[in-house]
Amino acid sequence: MMLEHVLVLSAYLFSIGIYGLITSRNMVRALMCLELILNAVNMNLVTFSDLFDSRQLKGDVFSIFVMAIAAAEAAIGLAIVSSIYRNRKSTRINQSNLLNK
């Protein structure tokens, strides 16, 4: 694939993730949009790593670290969402104002 195609695809993924994160009222959907944003960032890391110096794998290795951190973030986020669901019986963001109670 050409560089422009990958960058346009990454920009689309990033913008869809930002739009979903801003407009989402469900916590699980917000977590999925956050993962979509991180995947777009990973695409850019790998693409620019290959573009600037294909002999070094700095972008690829950094992308693997980002995926590992994203997996931990998703596991912790889903655990928090399931705990909130058990207590509040809802995963809507605007209904779970936890700081007031």
C-alpha positions in Angstrom: 0.0 0.0 0.0 1.1 3.5 -0.6 1.9 5.8 2.3 -1.0 8.1 1.6 -3.6 5.3 1.7 -2.4 4.1 5.0 -2.4 7.6 6.5 -5.9 8.3 5.1 -7.1 5.0 6.6 -5.5 5.8 9.9 -7.0 9.3 9.9 -10.4 7.8 9.2 -10.0 5.3 12.1 -8.8 8.1 14.4 -11.7 10.5 13.5 -14.3 7.7 13.9 -12.8 6.9 17.3 -12.8 10.5 18.4 -16.4 11.0 17.2 -17.5 7.9 18.9 -15.8 8.8 22.1 -17.3 12.3 22.1 -20.9 11.2 21.3 -21.0 7.9 23.2 -23.2 7.6 26.2 -22.3 3.9 26.9 -19.1 3.1 28.7 -18.4 0.0 26.8 -18.8 1.8 23.5 -16.4 4.6 24.8 -13.8 1.9 25.6 -14.1 0.5 22.1 -13.7 3.9 20.5 -10.6 4.4 22.7 -9.2 1.2 21.4 -9.9 2.3 17.8 -7.9 5.5 18.4 -5.0 3.5 19.8 -5.1 1.2 16.7 -4.9 4.2 14.4 -1.9 5.5 16.4 -0.3 2.0 16.0 -0.8 2.1 12.3 0.9 5.5 12.1 3.8 4.2 14.3 4.4 1.3 12.0 4.0 3.3 8.8 6.4 6.0 9.8 8.9 3.6 11.2 9.0 1.8 7.9 9.1 5.1 6.0 12.0 6.7 7.8 14.3 3.7 8.5 13.2 0.2 7.6 16.2 -1.4 9.1 15.3 -0.3 12.7 12.2 -1.6 14.3 11.6 1.2 16.8 8.1 2.0 15.7 7.2 -1.7 15.5 8.4 -2.4 19.0 6.8 0.7 20.4 3.6 -0.4 18.7 3.7 -3.7 20.5 4.2 -1.9 23.8 1.2 0.3 23.0 -0.9 -2.8 22.3 0.1 -4.4 25.6 -0.8 -1.3 27.5 -4.1 -1.1 25.6 -4.9 -4.7 26.5 -4.3 -3.9 30.2 -6.4 -0.8 29.9 -9.2 -2.7 28.3 -9.2 -5.3 31.0 -9.2 -2.8 33.8 -11.8 -0.7 32.1 -14.1 -3.6 31.6 -13.7 -4.6 35.2 -14.6 -1.1 36.3 -17.6 -1.1 34.0 -18.8 -4.4 35.2 -18.4 -3.2 38.8 -20.4 -0.1 38.1 -23.1 -2.2 36.3 -23.4 -4.4 39.3 -24.0 -1.4 41.6 -25.9 0.9 39.3 -27.6 -1.5 36.9 -26.6 0.8 34.0 -23.5 1.5 31.9 -24.6 4.9 30.7 -22.1 7.6 31.3 -24.5 10.4 32.2 -26.3 8.2 34.8 -23.1 7.1 36.7 -22.1 10.2 38.6 -19.9 8.4 41.1 -18.4 11.5 42.7 -21.7 12.7 44.3 -22.4 9.5 46.2 
